[in-house]
Amino acid sequence: MKDIRLGIIGGGQLGKMMAQVAQRMGLSVWVLDPYEACPASFVADHTIVGSFQDEKAIRDLASHCTVTTYDIEHISTEAIKKIEQEGHQFAPSPELLALIQDKGLQKDFLSRKGIPMPRFQLMDEIKREEIQRFGLPCVQKTRKGGYDGRGVHVIRGDKDFERAFPKDFLLEELVSIEKELGIMVARNREGSVVTYPLTEMVFDERANICDMVIAPARVPKEVEKQAQQIAIACVEALQGVGIFGVELFLSTDGRILYNEIAPRPHNSGHYTIEACETSQFEQHIRAVLNLPLGSPRLVSPAVMFNLLGEPGHEGSPIIEGFEEALSVPGLAFHFYRKPTTKPFRKMGHITITAPTLEEALDRAMSIRQKIRILSEDV
């Protein structure tokens, strides 16, 4: 194997976990992030400090690397397109990234490819009459910039218009949801595809953020099969290269509907580190380097839950219940080394594997109430 240098735009927890795997595989790692002490900086060989919109910084990163990928979507695709034309390699492509950055373009493109999804409408500005004709209640989503529950607003009546996003959004029917599902799909440059097990995602309603992931999902086989088909169809339609987190709704009337897609490792795939033969992070590296894809087989049922910053706490993090957590059989503790905790900020995660899903769930429920991320500076 020749010397391979992996570039990562974004040095958060996803970049850190990607860098850890890359180092184990014998790759050298370069990271670009606005913060010198970003989580990935503790693992990477080199860290370039710069904005995700800075063409010069992105070019500097790419010039040192065999291939450059991302741990975040909100970066300058115009800069990447220009640098790619100079002979540097990026994966996924900047065209795909630009499409996914805009939820309106993303939904319009995939709906025209036949992907089943909630009824939606693109709007430039608030027009009450038009929104009411669309039908209340409905969900309003910003087309750009939404992340971890931000950029989503439910409109049920007149008072909700006061907090509505003023422009550049899409409306979506409010689906009656039985379960929110997630599935990781990997595709390399030659078009080989593998899918991971379907998972259930449980959300913290206070911040509309994924709180817990259950693998495998407790659904009938026909639901799992249909979800896999939809997820593969999305990645194939996009001609994606890398790993993709596809989020789906299982409605109370039995429909499986597309929600959104992430062109990178995803929170719903963290369980794969301990529970699958090939983690989502290794799979992403294999895919962007056009290496043979690894087996996604689930070797153990698993439950993953996020360690979120406690409400009312902001400052240097303190982990309450750390020793008690480590006494739980099958528990893997991941802390991201973010210097500051904030309410509902993802500070780490815990994965629990067990012989049965029921045992994993019991252990997760027993410990998740005892471990909290507080701060020194309350």
Contacts in CASP RR format, 6 or more apart in sequence:
PFRMAT RR
TARGET T0000
AUTHOR 0000-0000-0000
METHOD contacts of the structure
MODEL  1
MKDIRLGIIGGGQLGKMMAQVAQRMGLSVWVLDPYEACPASFVADHTIVG
SFQDEKAIRDLASHCTVTTYDIEHISTEAIKKIEQEGHQFAPSPELLALI
QDKGLQKDFLSRKGIPMPRFQLMDEIKREEIQRFGLPCVQKTRKGGYDGR
GVHVIRGDKDFERAFPKDFLLEELVSIEKELGIMVARNREGSVVTYPLTE
MVFDERANICDMVIAPARVPKEVEKQAQQIAIACVEALQGVGIFGVELFL
STDGRILYNEIAPRPHNSGHYTIEACETSQFEQHIRAVLNLPLGSPRLVS
PAVMFNLLGEPGHEGSPIIEGFEEALSVPGLAFHFYRKPTTKPFRKMGHI
TITAPTLEEALDRAMSIRQKIRILSEDV
3 28 0 8 1.000
4 26 0 8 1.000
4 27 0 8 1.000
4 28 0 8 1.000
4 66 0 8 1.000
4 289 0 8 1.000
5 27 0 8 1.000
5 28 0 8 1.000
5 29 0 8 1.000
5 30 0 8 1.000
5 64 0 8 1.000
5 65 0 8 1.000
5 66 0 8 1.000
6 18 0 8 1.000
6 19 0 8 1.000
6 22 0 8 1.000
6 27 0 8 1.000
6 28 0 8 1.000
6 29 0 8 1.000
6 30 0 8 1.000
6 65 0 8 1.000
6 66 0 8 1.000
6 67 0 8 1.000
6 68 0 8 1.000
6 69 0 8 1.000
6 285 0 8 1.000
6 289 0 8 1.000
7 29 0 8 1.000
7 30 0 8 1.000
7 31 0 8 1.000
7 32 0 8 1.000
7 61 0 8 1.000
7 62 0 8 1.000
7 64 0 8 1.000
7 65 0 8 1.000
7 67 0 8 1.000
7 68 0 8 1.000
7 69 0 8 1.000
8 15 0 8 1.000
8 18 0 8 1.000
8 19 0 8 1.000
8 29 0 8 1.000
8 30 0 8 1.000
8 31 0 8 1.000
8 32 0 8 1.000
8 40 0 8 1.000
8 44 0 8 1.000
8 68 0 8 1.000
8 69 0 8 1.000
8 70 0 8 1.000
8 71 0 8 1.000
9 32 0 8 1.000
9 52 0 8 1.000
9 58 0 8 1.000
9 61 0 8 1.000
9 68 0 8 1.000
9 69 0 8 1.000
9 70 0 8 1.000
9 71 0 8 1.000
9 72 0 8 1.000
9 75 0 8 1.000
10 31 0 8 1.000
10 32 0 8 1.000
10 33 0 8 1.000
10 38 0 8 1.000
10 40 0 8 1.000
10 52 0 8 1.000
10 70 0 8 1.000
10 71 0 8 1.000
10 72 0 8 1.000
10 75 0 8 1.000
11 31 0 8 1.000
11 32 0 8 1.000
11 33 0 8 1.000
11 38 0 8 1.000
11 39 0 8 1.000
11 40 0 8 1.000
11 41 0 8 1.000
11 44 0 8 1.000
11 47 0 8 1.000
11 71 0 8 1.000
12 33 0 8 1.000
12 38 0 8 1.000
12 39 0 8 1.000
12 40 0 8 1.000
12 71 0 8 1.000
12 72 0 8 1.000
12 336 0 8 1.000
12 338 0 8 1.000
13 39 0 8 1.000
13 71 0 8 1.000
13 336 0 8 1.000
13 338 0 8 1.000
13 346 0 8 1.000
13 348 0 8 1.000
14 71 0 8 1.000
14 72 0 8 1.000
14 264 0 8 1.000
14 265 0 8 1.000
14 281 0 8 1.000
15 31 0 8 1.000
15 39 0 8 1.000
15 40 0 8 1.000
15 71 0 8 1.000
15 265 0 8 1.000
16 38 0 8 1.000
16 39 0 8 1.000
16 40 0 8 1.000
16 42 0 8 1.000
16 43 0 8 1.000
16 336 0 8 1.000
16 337 0 8 1.000
17 265 0 8 1.000
17 270 0 8 1.000
17 273 0 8 1.000
17 281 0 8 1.000
17 334 0 8 1.000
18 40 0 8 1.000
18 69 0 8 1.000
18 71 0 8 1.000
18 265 0 8 1.000
18 281 0 8 1.000
18 284 0 8 1.000
18 285 0 8 1.000
19 29 0 8 1.000
19 31 0 8 1.000
19 40 0 8 1.000
19 43 0 8 1.000
19 44 0 8 1.000
20 43 0 8 1.000
20 281 0 8 1.000
21 279 0 8 1.000
21 281 0 8 1.000
21 282 0 8 1.000
21 285 0 8 1.000
22 28 0 8 1.000
22 29 0 8 1.000
22 285 0 8 1.000
23 29 0 8 1.000
23 43 0 8 1.000
25 282 0 8 1.000
25 285 0 8 1.000
27 285 0 8 1.000
28 45 0 8 1.000
28 46 0 8 1.000
29 40 0 8 1.000
29 43 0 8 1.000
29 44 0 8 1.000
29 45 0 8 1.000
29 46 0 8 1.000
30 44 0 8 1.000
30 45 0 8 1.000
30 46 0 8 1.000
30 47 0 8 1.000
30 48 0 8 1.000
30 61 0 8 1.000
30 64 0 8 1.000
30 65 0 8 1.000
31 38 0 8 1.000
31 40 0 8 1.000
31 41 0 8 1.000
31 44 0 8 1.000
31 46 0 8 1.000
31 47 0 8 1.000
31 48 0 8 1.000
31 61 0 8 1.000
32 47 0 8 1.000
32 48 0 8 1.000
32 49 0 8 1.000
32 50 0 8 1.000
32 52 0 8 1.000
32 57 0 8 1.000
32 58 0 8 1.000
32 60 0 8 1.000
32 61 0 8 1.000
33 40 0 8 1.000
33 41 0 8 1.000
33 47 0 8 1.000
33 48 0 8 1.000
33 49 0 8 1.000
33 50 0 8 1.000
34 49 0 8 1.000
34 50 0 8 1.000
34 51 0 8 1.000
34 52 0 8 1.000
35 41 0 8 1.000
35 49 0 8 1.000
36 47 0 8 1.000
36 49 0 8 1.000
37 339 0 8 1.000
38 47 0 8 1.000
39 336 0 8 1.000
39 337 0 8 1.000
39 338 0 8 1.000
40 47 0 8 1.000
40 71 0 8 1.000
41 47 0 8 1.000
42 337 0 8 1.000
46 64 0 8 1.000
48 57 0 8 1.000
48 60 0 8 1.000
48 61 0 8 1.000
49 57 0 8 1.000
50 57 0 8 1.000
51 57 0 8 1.000
52 58 0 8 1.000
52 72 0 8 1.000
52 74 0 8 1.000
52 75 0 8 1.000
52 76 0 8 1.000
53 75 0 8 1.000
53 76 0 8 1.000
53 79 0 8 1.000
54 76 0 8 1.000
54 79 0 8 1.000
55 76 0 8 1.000
55 79 0 8 1.000
55 82 0 8 1.000
55 83 0 8 1.000
58 68 0 8 1.000
58 75 0 8 1.000
58 76 0 8 1.000
58 79 0 8 1.000
58 80 0 8 1.000
58 83 0 8 1.000
59 79 0 8 1.000
59 83 0 8 1.000
59 86 0 8 1.000
59 88 0 8 1.000
61 68 0 8 1.000
62 68 0 8 1.000
62 83 0 8 1.000
62 88 0 8 1.000
62 89 0 8 1.000
62 90 0 8 1.000
63 88 0 8 1.000
65 88 0 8 1.000
66 89 0 8 1.000
66 289 0 8 1.000
67 89 0 8 1.000
67 90 0 8 1.000
67 91 0 8 1.000
67 288 0 8 1.000
67 289 0 8 1.000
68 88 0 8 1.000
68 89 0 8 1.000
68 90 0 8 1.000
68 91 0 8 1.000
69 90 0 8 1.000
69 91 0 8 1.000
69 92 0 8 1.000
69 242 0 8 1.000
69 264 0 8 1.000
69 284 0 8 1.000
69 288 0 8 1.000
70 92 0 8 1.000
70 97 0 8 1.000
70 263 0 8 1.000
70 264 0 8 1.000
71 264 0 8 1.000
71 265 0 8 1.000
72 264 0 8 1.000
73 97 0 8 1.000
73 100 0 8 1.000
73 101 0 8 1.000
73 262 0 8 1.000
73 263 0 8 1.000
73 264 0 8 1.000
74 101 0 8 1.000
74 145 0 8 1.000
74 147 0 8 1.000
75 97 0 8 1.000
77 94 0 8 1.000
77 95 0 8 1.000
77 97 0 8 1.000
77 98 0 8 1.000
77 101 0 8 1.000
78 94 0 8 1.000
80 90 0 8 1.000
80 94 0 8 1.000
80 97 0 8 1.000
81 94 0 8 1.000
81 95 0 8 1.000
83 90 0 8 1.000
84 90 0 8 1.000
84 93 0 8 1.000
84 94 0 8 1.000
91 189 0 8 1.000
91 241 0 8 1.000
91 242 0 8 1.000
91 287 0 8 1.000
91 288 0 8 1.000
92 238 0 8 1.000
92 240 0 8 1.000
92 241 0 8 1.000
92 242 0 8 1.000
92 263 0 8 1.000
92 288 0 8 1.000
93 239 0 8 1.000
93 240 0 8 1.000
93 241 0 8 1.000
96 238 0 8 1.000
96 239 0 8 1.000
96 240 0 8 1.000
96 263 0 8 1.000
97 263 0 8 1.000
98 105 0 8 1.000
99 105 0 8 1.000
99 106 0 8 1.000
99 109 0 8 1.000
99 238 0 8 1.000
100 106 0 8 1.000
100 238 0 8 1.000
100 261 0 8 1.000
100 262 0 8 1.000
100 263 0 8 1.000
101 144 0 8 1.000
101 145 0 8 1.000
102 143 0 8 1.000
102 144 0 8 1.000
103 141 0 8 1.000
103 142 0 8 1.000
103 143 0 8 1.000
103 144 0 8 1.000
103 146 0 8 1.000
103 170 0 8 1.000
103 260 0 8 1.000
104 120 0 8 1.000
104 122 0 8 1.000
104 143 0 8 1.000
104 170 0 8 1.000
105 143 0 8 1.000
106 260 0 8 1.000
106 261 0 8 1.000
107 117 0 8 1.000
107 120 0 8 1.000
107 170 0 8 1.000
108 122 0 8 1.000
109 237 0 8 1.000
109 238 0 8 1.000
110 117 0 8 1.000
110 234 0 8 1.000
110 237 0 8 1.000
110 238 0 8 1.000
110 258 0 8 1.000
110 261 0 8 1.000
111 117 0 8 1.000
111 120 0 8 1.000
113 233 0 8 1.000
113 234 0 8 1.000
113 237 0 8 1.000
114 233 0 8 1.000
115 230 0 8 1.000
115 233 0 8 1.000
115 234 0 8 1.000
115 237 0 8 1.000
115 258 0 8 1.000
116 230 0 8 1.000
116 255 0 8 1.000
116 256 0 8 1.000
116 257 0 8 1.000
116 258 0 8 1.000
117 257 0 8 1.000
117 258 0 8 1.000
117 259 0 8 1.000
118 172 0 8 1.000
118 173 0 8 1.000
118 175 0 8 1.000
118 249 0 8 1.000
118 257 0 8 1.000
118 259 0 8 1.000
119 172 0 8 1.000
119 173 0 8 1.000
120 170 0 8 1.000
120 171 0 8 1.000
120 172 0 8 1.000
120 173 0 8 1.000
121 134 0 8 1.000
121 170 0 8 1.000
121 171 0 8 1.000
122 143 0 8 1.000
122 169 0 8 1.000
122 170 0 8 1.000
123 130 0 8 1.000
123 131 0 8 1.000
123 169 0 8 1.000
123 170 0 8 1.000
123 171 0 8 1.000
124 167 0 8 1.000
124 168 0 8 1.000
125 166 0 8 1.000
125 167 0 8 1.000
126 161 0 8 1.000
126 164 0 8 1.000
126 165 0 8 1.000
126 166 0 8 1.000
126 167 0 8 1.000
128 161 0 8 1.000
131 138 0 8 1.000
131 155 0 8 1.000
131 161 0 8 1.000
131 171 0 8 1.000
134 171 0 8 1.000
135 173 0 8 1.000
136 155 0 8 1.000
136 156 0 8 1.000
136 157 0 8 1.000
137 154 0 8 1.000
137 155 0 8 1.000
137 156 0 8 1.000
137 157 0 8 1.000
137 174 0 8 1.000
138 154 0 8 1.000
138 155 0 8 1.000
138 171 0 8 1.000
138 172 0 8 1.000
138 173 0 8 1.000
138 174 0 8 1.000
139 152 0 8 1.000
139 153 0 8 1.000
139 154 0 8 1.000
139 155 0 8 1.000
139 171 0 8 1.000
139 172 0 8 1.000
139 173 0 8 1.000
139 174 0 8 1.000
140 152 0 8 1.000
140 153 0 8 1.000
140 154 0 8 1.000
140 155 0 8 1.000
140 164 0 8 1.000
140 165 0 8 1.000
140 169 0 8 1.000
140 170 0 8 1.000
140 171 0 8 1.000
140 172 0 8 1.000
141 151 0 8 1.000
141 152 0 8 1.000
141 153 0 8 1.000
141 169 0 8 1.000
141 170 0 8 1.000
141 172 0 8 1.000
142 151 0 8 1.000
142 152 0 8 1.000
142 165 0 8 1.000
142 168 0 8 1.000
142 169 0 8 1.000
143 168 0 8 1.000
143 169 0 8 1.000
143 170 0 8 1.000
144 168 0 8 1.000
145 151 0 8 1.000
146 152 0 8 1.000
148 207 0 8 1.000
148 209 0 8 1.000
148 344 0 8 1.000
148 346 0 8 1.000
149 207 0 8 1.000
149 208 0 8 1.000
149 209 0 8 1.000
151 165 0 8 1.000
152 208 0 8 1.000
153 160 0 8 1.000
153 163 0 8 1.000
153 164 0 8 1.000
153 165 0 8 1.000
154 160 0 8 1.000
154 174 0 8 1.000
155 161 0 8 1.000
155 164 0 8 1.000
175 249 0 8 1.000
175 251 0 8 1.000
175 257 0 8 1.000
176 251 0 8 1.000
176 252 0 8 1.000
176 253 0 8 1.000
177 249 0 8 1.000
177 250 0 8 1.000
177 251 0 8 1.000
177 252 0 8 1.000
178 250 0 8 1.000
178 251 0 8 1.000
178 252 0 8 1.000
178 254 0 8 1.000
179 200 0 8 1.000
179 217 0 8 1.000
179 219 0 8 1.000
179 249 0 8 1.000
179 250 0 8 1.000
180 200 0 8 1.000
180 201 0 8 1.000
180 202 0 8 1.000
180 203 0 8 1.000
180 247 0 8 1.000
180 248 0 8 1.000
180 249 0 8 1.000
180 250 0 8 1.000
180 259 0 8 1.000
181 198 0 8 1.000
181 199 0 8 1.000
181 200 0 8 1.000
181 201 0 8 1.000
181 217 0 8 1.000
181 219 0 8 1.000
181 227 0 8 1.000
181 247 0 8 1.000
181 248 0 8 1.000
181 249 0 8 1.000
181 250 0 8 1.000
181 256 0 8 1.000
182 198 0 8 1.000
182 199 0 8 1.000
182 200 0 8 1.000
182 201 0 8 1.000
182 217 0 8 1.000
182 227 0 8 1.000
182 245 0 8 1.000
182 246 0 8 1.000
182 247 0 8 1.000
182 248 0 8 1.000
182 268 0 8 1.000
183 195 0 8 1.000
183 196 0 8 1.000
183 197 0 8 1.000
183 198 0 8 1.000
183 199 0 8 1.000
183 227 0 8 1.000
183 228 0 8 1.000
183 231 0 8 1.000
183 245 0 8 1.000
183 246 0 8 1.000
183 248 0 8 1.000
184 195 0 8 1.000
184 196 0 8 1.000
184 243 0 8 1.000
184 244 0 8 1.000
184 245 0 8 1.000
184 246 0 8 1.000
184 266 0 8 1.000
184 268 0 8 1.000
184 269 0 8 1.000
184 272 0 8 1.000
184 280 0 8 1.000
184 283 0 8 1.000
184 296 0 8 1.000
185 193 0 8 1.000
185 194 0 8 1.000
185 195 0 8 1.000
185 196 0 8 1.000
185 231 0 8 1.000
185 232 0 8 1.000
185 234 0 8 1.000
185 235 0 8 1.000
185 243 0 8 1.000
185 244 0 8 1.000
185 245 0 8 1.000
185 246 0 8 1.000
186 193 0 8 1.000
186 194 0 8 1.000
186 195 0 8 1.000
186 242 0 8 1.000
186 243 0 8 1.000
186 244 0 8 1.000
186 280 0 8 1.000
186 283 0 8 1.000
186 284 0 8 1.000
186 286 0 8 1.000
186 287 0 8 1.000
186 293 0 8 1.000
186 296 0 8 1.000
187 193 0 8 1.000
187 235 0 8 1.000
187 236 0 8 1.000
187 240 0 8 1.000
187 241 0 8 1.000
187 242 0 8 1.000
187 244 0 8 1.000
187 287 0 8 1.000
188 241 0 8 1.000
188 242 0 8 1.000
188 286 0 8 1.000
188 287 0 8 1.000
188 288 0 8 1.000
188 290 0 8 1.000
188 291 0 8 1.000
188 292 0 8 1.000
188 293 0 8 1.000
189 241 0 8 1.000
189 287 0 8 1.000
189 290 0 8 1.000
190 290 0 8 1.000
192 292 0 8 1.000
192 293 0 8 1.000
193 232 0 8 1.000
193 235 0 8 1.000
193 236 0 8 1.000
193 293 0 8 1.000
194 283 0 8 1.000
194 293 0 8 1.000
194 294 0 8 1.000
194 295 0 8 1.000
194 296 0 8 1.000
195 228 0 8 1.000
195 231 0 8 1.000
195 232 0 8 1.000
195 296 0 8 1.000
196 269 0 8 1.000
196 272 0 8 1.000
196 276 0 8 1.000
196 280 0 8 1.000
196 296 0 8 1.000
196 298 0 8 1.000
197 215 0 8 1.000
197 216 0 8 1.000
197 217 0 8 1.000
197 224 0 8 1.000
197 276 0 8 1.000
197 296 0 8 1.000
197 298 0 8 1.000
198 216 0 8 1.000
198 217 0 8 1.000
198 219 0 8 1.000
198 223 0 8 1.000
198 224 0 8 1.000
198 227 0 8 1.000
198 228 0 8 1.000
199 213 0 8 1.000
199 214 0 8 1.000
199 215 0 8 1.000
199 216 0 8 1.000
199 217 0 8 1.000
199 268 0 8 1.000
199 269 0 8 1.000
199 271 0 8 1.000
200 213 0 8 1.000
200 214 0 8 1.000
200 215 0 8 1.000
200 217 0 8 1.000
200 218 0 8 1.000
200 219 0 8 1.000
201 210 0 8 1.000
201 212 0 8 1.000
201 213 0 8 1.000
201 247 0 8 1.000
201 268 0 8 1.000
202 210 0 8 1.000
202 211 0 8 1.000
202 212 0 8 1.000
202 213 0 8 1.000
202 214 0 8 1.000
203 209 0 8 1.000
203 210 0 8 1.000
203 211 0 8 1.000
204 210 0 8 1.000
204 211 0 8 1.000
204 308 0 8 1.000
204 344 0 8 1.000
206 311 0 8 1.000
206 344 0 8 1.000
207 308 0 8 1.000
207 343 0 8 1.000
207 344 0 8 1.000
209 306 0 8 1.000
209 308 0 8 1.000
209 344 0 8 1.000
209 346 0 8 1.000
210 267 0 8 1.000
210 268 0 8 1.000
210 306 0 8 1.000
211 305 0 8 1.000
211 306 0 8 1.000
211 308 0 8 1.000
212 303 0 8 1.000
212 304 0 8 1.000
212 305 0 8 1.000
212 306 0 8 1.000
212 364 0 8 1.000
212 368 0 8 1.000
213 267 0 8 1.000
213 268 0 8 1.000
213 269 0 8 1.000
213 270 0 8 1.000
213 271 0 8 1.000
213 303 0 8 1.000
213 304 0 8 1.000
213 305 0 8 1.000
214 303 0 8 1.000
214 357 0 8 1.000
214 361 0 8 1.000
215 271 0 8 1.000
215 275 0 8 1.000
215 298 0 8 1.000
215 301 0 8 1.000
215 302 0 8 1.000
215 303 0 8 1.000
215 304 0 8 1.000
216 224 0 8 1.000
216 298 0 8 1.000
216 301 0 8 1.000
216 357 0 8 1.000
217 223 0 8 1.000
217 224 0 8 1.000
218 357 0 8 1.000
219 227 0 8 1.000
219 250 0 8 1.000
223 250 0 8 1.000
223 256 0 8 1.000
226 256 0 8 1.000
227 248 0 8 1.000
227 250 0 8 1.000
227 256 0 8 1.000
230 246 0 8 1.000
230 248 0 8 1.000
230 256 0 8 1.000
230 258 0 8 1.000
231 244 0 8 1.000
231 245 0 8 1.000
231 246 0 8 1.000
231 248 0 8 1.000
234 244 0 8 1.000
234 246 0 8 1.000
234 258 0 8 1.000
234 261 0 8 1.000
235 244 0 8 1.000
235 246 0 8 1.000
235 261 0 8 1.000
238 244 0 8 1.000
238 261 0 8 1.000
240 263 0 8 1.000
241 287 0 8 1.000
241 288 0 8 1.000
241 290 0 8 1.000
242 263 0 8 1.000
242 283 0 8 1.000
242 284 0 8 1.000
242 287 0 8 1.000
242 288 0 8 1.000
243 264 0 8 1.000
243 265 0 8 1.000
243 266 0 8 1.000
243 280 0 8 1.000
243 283 0 8 1.000
243 284 0 8 1.000
243 287 0 8 1.000
244 261 0 8 1.000
244 262 0 8 1.000
244 263 0 8 1.000
244 264 0 8 1.000
244 266 0 8 1.000
245 261 0 8 1.000
245 262 0 8 1.000
245 264 0 8 1.000
245 266 0 8 1.000
245 268 0 8 1.000
245 269 0 8 1.000
246 258 0 8 1.000
246 261 0 8 1.000
247 258 0 8 1.000
247 259 0 8 1.000
247 260 0 8 1.000
247 261 0 8 1.000
247 262 0 8 1.000
247 268 0 8 1.000
248 256 0 8 1.000
248 257 0 8 1.000
248 258 0 8 1.000
248 259 0 8 1.000
249 255 0 8 1.000
249 256 0 8 1.000
249 257 0 8 1.000
249 259 0 8 1.000
250 256 0 8 1.000
251 257 0 8 1.000
264 284 0 8 1.000
265 280 0 8 1.000
265 281 0 8 1.000
265 284 0 8 1.000
266 280 0 8 1.000
267 306 0 8 1.000
267 346 0 8 1.000
267 349 0 8 1.000
269 280 0 8 1.000
269 304 0 8 1.000
270 280 0 8 1.000
270 304 0 8 1.000
270 334 0 8 1.000
270 349 0 8 1.000
270 351 0 8 1.000
271 302 0 8 1.000
271 303 0 8 1.000
271 304 0 8 1.000
271 351 0 8 1.000
272 278 0 8 1.000
272 279 0 8 1.000
272 280 0 8 1.000
272 283 0 8 1.000
272 296 0 8 1.000
273 279 0 8 1.000
273 280 0 8 1.000
273 281 0 8 1.000
273 332 0 8 1.000
273 334 0 8 1.000
273 351 0 8 1.000
274 300 0 8 1.000
274 302 0 8 1.000
274 332 0 8 1.000
274 351 0 8 1.000
274 353 0 8 1.000
275 298 0 8 1.000
275 299 0 8 1.000
275 300 0 8 1.000
275 301 0 8 1.000
275 302 0 8 1.000
275 351 0 8 1.000
275 353 0 8 1.000
276 295 0 8 1.000
276 296 0 8 1.000
276 297 0 8 1.000
276 298 0 8 1.000
276 299 0 8 1.000
277 294 0 8 1.000
277 295 0 8 1.000
277 296 0 8 1.000
277 297 0 8 1.000
277 299 0 8 1.000
278 286 0 8 1.000
278 293 0 8 1.000
278 294 0 8 1.000
278 295 0 8 1.000
278 296 0 8 1.000
282 294 0 8 1.000
283 293 0 8 1.000
283 294 0 8 1.000
283 296 0 8 1.000
285 291 0 8 1.000
286 292 0 8 1.000
286 293 0 8 1.000
286 294 0 8 1.000
287 293 0 8 1.000
300 353 0 8 1.000
300 354 0 8 1.000
300 355 0 8 1.000
301 353 0 8 1.000
301 354 0 8 1.000
301 355 0 8 1.000
301 356 0 8 1.000
301 357 0 8 1.000
301 359 0 8 1.000
301 360 0 8 1.000
302 351 0 8 1.000
302 352 0 8 1.000
302 353 0 8 1.000
302 354 0 8 1.000
302 360 0 8 1.000
303 351 0 8 1.000
303 352 0 8 1.000
303 357 0 8 1.000
303 360 0 8 1.000
303 361 0 8 1.000
303 363 0 8 1.000
303 364 0 8 1.000
304 349 0 8 1.000
304 350 0 8 1.000
304 351 0 8 1.000
304 352 0 8 1.000
305 349 0 8 1.000
305 350 0 8 1.000
305 364 0 8 1.000
305 368 0 8 1.000
306 346 0 8 1.000
306 348 0 8 1.000
306 349 0 8 1.000
307 319 0 8 1.000
307 335 0 8 1.000
307 346 0 8 1.000
307 347 0 8 1.000
307 348 0 8 1.000
307 349 0 8 1.000
307 350 0 8 1.000
307 371 0 8 1.000
307 373 0 8 1.000
308 344 0 8 1.000
308 345 0 8 1.000
308 346 0 8 1.000
308 347 0 8 1.000
308 373 0 8 1.000
309 317 0 8 1.000
309 341 0 8 1.000
309 342 0 8 1.000
309 343 0 8 1.000
309 344 0 8 1.000
309 345 0 8 1.000
309 347 0 8 1.000
309 372 0 8 1.000
309 373 0 8 1.000
309 374 0 8 1.000
310 341 0 8 1.000
310 343 0 8 1.000
310 372 0 8 1.000
310 373 0 8 1.000
310 374 0 8 1.000
310 375 0 8 1.000
311 343 0 8 1.000
311 344 0 8 1.000
312 343 0 8 1.000
312 378 0 8 1.000
313 341 0 8 1.000
313 342 0 8 1.000
313 343 0 8 1.000
313 373 0 8 1.000
313 374 0 8 1.000
313 375 0 8 1.000
313 378 0 8 1.000
314 340 0 8 1.000
314 341 0 8 1.000
314 342 0 8 1.000
314 343 0 8 1.000
314 375 0 8 1.000
314 377 0 8 1.000
315 340 0 8 1.000
315 341 0 8 1.000
315 342 0 8 1.000
315 375 0 8 1.000
315 376 0 8 1.000
315 377 0 8 1.000
316 339 0 8 1.000
316 340 0 8 1.000
316 341 0 8 1.000
316 375 0 8 1.000
316 376 0 8 1.000
316 377 0 8 1.000
317 338 0 8 1.000
317 340 0 8 1.000
317 341 0 8 1.000
317 347 0 8 1.000
317 373 0 8 1.000
317 374 0 8 1.000
317 375 0 8 1.000
317 376 0 8 1.000
318 373 0 8 1.000
318 374 0 8 1.000
318 375 0 8 1.000
318 376 0 8 1.000
319 335 0 8 1.000
319 371 0 8 1.000
319 372 0 8 1.000
319 373 0 8 1.000
319 374 0 8 1.000
320 370 0 8 1.000
320 371 0 8 1.000
320 372 0 8 1.000
320 373 0 8 1.000
320 374 0 8 1.000
321 370 0 8 1.000
321 371 0 8 1.000
321 372 0 8 1.000
322 333 0 8 1.000
322 371 0 8 1.000
324 367 0 8 1.000
324 370 0 8 1.000
324 371 0 8 1.000
325 331 0 8 1.000
325 333 0 8 1.000
325 350 0 8 1.000
325 367 0 8 1.000
325 370 0 8 1.000
325 371 0 8 1.000
326 333 0 8 1.000
328 352 0 8 1.000
328 363 0 8 1.000
328 366 0 8 1.000
328 367 0 8 1.000
329 354 0 8 1.000
329 363 0 8 1.000
330 352 0 8 1.000
330 353 0 8 1.000
330 354 0 8 1.000
330 363 0 8 1.000
331 350 0 8 1.000
331 351 0 8 1.000
331 352 0 8 1.000
331 363 0 8 1.000
331 367 0 8 1.000
332 350 0 8 1.000
332 351 0 8 1.000
332 352 0 8 1.000
332 353 0 8 1.000
333 350 0 8 1.000
334 348 0 8 1.000
334 349 0 8 1.000
334 350 0 8 1.000
334 351 0 8 1.000
335 347 0 8 1.000
335 348 0 8 1.000
336 346 0 8 1.000
336 347 0 8 1.000
336 348 0 8 1.000
338 345 0 8 1.000
338 347 0 8 1.000
341 347 0 8 1.000
341 373 0 8 1.000
341 374 0 8 1.000
341 375 0 8 1.000
347 373 0 8 1.000
348 373 0 8 1.000
350 364 0 8 1.000
350 367 0 8 1.000
350 368 0 8 1.000
350 371 0 8 1.000
352 360 0 8 1.000
352 363 0 8 1.000
352 364 0 8 1.000
352 367 0 8 1.000
353 360 0 8 1.000
354 360 0 8 1.000
354 363 0 8 1.000
END
